[in-house]
Amino acid sequence: MKNHIRVILLLSGLMLGISAPAHALTNDEAKLIVGPFYDFLSGKISANEVKKVFSPDWKNYASNTYSNTLDETVGYVSGVMRANVPDLEWTMMQVYVSDDKIIVRGKANGTPKSSTFLGIPMSGKSFEIMSIDIHTVKDGKISESYHIEDWAGAMRQLSQN
């Protein structure tokens, strides 16, 4: 009886045009897709190399109301972040997959070298923060990313006596 119900549900879904995803991503496949982004953030690969993993119309959301384009994000990381924190290292600590989403709990650490970073005068101190990223994947490329980082925690660490 259970097999009959499964067949009926499957046929009903097909008649309604509902289809299951062709292939669910494994964690290893997810890491291969998003890994170059974290390598780029860490200065291990170039802007041209990282652009290959993104859809050309990728949107990067750091808030609910504003997104950056691929060129804006790559330019900011290559210019501002690399100048301020040349030893920035971004590590994927955990990776989860849910449908077309890749969720990454990351860790960023570095030592600012500019005269001020996040409004804090340079002191030679380092920071280590957590990040949470949710990447949507379409056709094997990252099409949008939502992210949050604990920059307030970095400010506390850099300003402590």
N, C-alpha and C positions, 0 to 999 in steps of 0.2 A: 504494500500500500504506500509506503514512504517513497519508493521509487516512482510510482505513478504521480504522486504530488510533485516531485522534483521535475518530472518531464512536463507536466502541465504548467508549472511556474516558468520553466525555461521557454516553452513554446509561447506562453503569454507574453513574456518579455520580448521575444523575437518579433512577435506580431505588433507590439507597440513600438518597436524600434529601439528598445533598450538593449544595450550590449555591455558586457563586462570589459574592463580594460584589457588590451591585447596582452600586456605583460606587466606584472607588478614588479617594481624595482626592488632589488635586494639591497642590503646595507652596503655591500661592496661596490655595487654599481652606482649607488648614490654618492659614495665617497669619490669615485672616479669623476663624476659629473661636477660636484662642488669643490673638490680638493684644489683644483687650480686657482679658484678664487682666494682661498686662504694662503696658498703659495704666493699669489700676487700681493696680498696684504702684508706678507712677511718679506717682500722684496726678493723672492726666489725666482720669479718669472717676470717677463716683461708685460707691458700693457697690451702689445699685439698678441702675445700668447694667450692672455686671459680672455680677451675679447671673443675667442673661438668658442667658449663654453656658454656664452649668453646669446639670446635672441637679439637681433639688431634693435628691436623696440623694447628691450628690457627696462623695467621700472624698478627703482630702488627706493623703498619707503622707510624713512626714519621717523615718520609721524603718520597719523591717520589722514592728513590733509595735503601732504607735499611729497612729491617723488623727484628723484634725480634720474637723468638719462645715463646710459652707459658711458658716454664720453665725459660727462660732468663728474661722475663717480671716479672713473679711472684717472682723470686729470687731478682731482682733489687728492686722491691717495698718492699718486706719483709726485705731486708737487708739495702740497701743504703737509700731509702726514709724514712723508719721507723726509722732508726738511726738518720738521719739528722732532720727530722720533725716528732717527735713522735705523735704530736696532729693533724696531717694532716686530714682534713675533706674534702671529695669530695661529692658534692650534685648535684643531677640531678635537674636542674631548669626548663627545658622544654624538652619534648620528642616528636619527630615527626616520623611518619612512612610513608615510600614510598616504595611500593613493598616489596623487601626483605631487605630493609635498615632501620635501626633505627638510627635516628640522635638525639644526646643529646647535649643541651647547658648546660654545667656544671659550677660549681663554686668550686674552691679549695681554702682553707685557712689553715694557720698554722703558727707556730712560730718556726723557726729553732733553734735547740739546739746544733748543732755542732759548732766547732770553726769558720768554714767558710761554707757558703752555696751559691752556684752559684758564688763563688769568693768574696762574701761579708762577712766581719767579723761579727760574732754574736753580736747583739746589744740588743736583747730582743724584737725587733720589729717583728710584724706579717705581713703577706701578704694575699691578696685576689685577685685571678685571675679568668679569664674566660677560659673555654675550649670548644672546639667543637669536637665531636666524631661522626664518621660515622661507624656503625657496620653493617656488612652483616650477615644475618642469613640464615642458611641452616639446614633443618631437626631439627629446634628448638634450635640449638646451634649457638653461635657466631663463624663464620669461618674466618673473618678478621676484623680488625679495623684500621681506619685512624684517626689520632687525631692531634690536635694542641692546645697548651696552651700558655698563655701570660707570659712566664717566664721572658721576658724583663720587663714587668710591675712589677713582683715580685722583680726583682733586683732594680728597681727604688724605690719601697716602702721600701725595706730593707736598702737602702743606704741614704735615705733622712734624713736631720738633724732635 
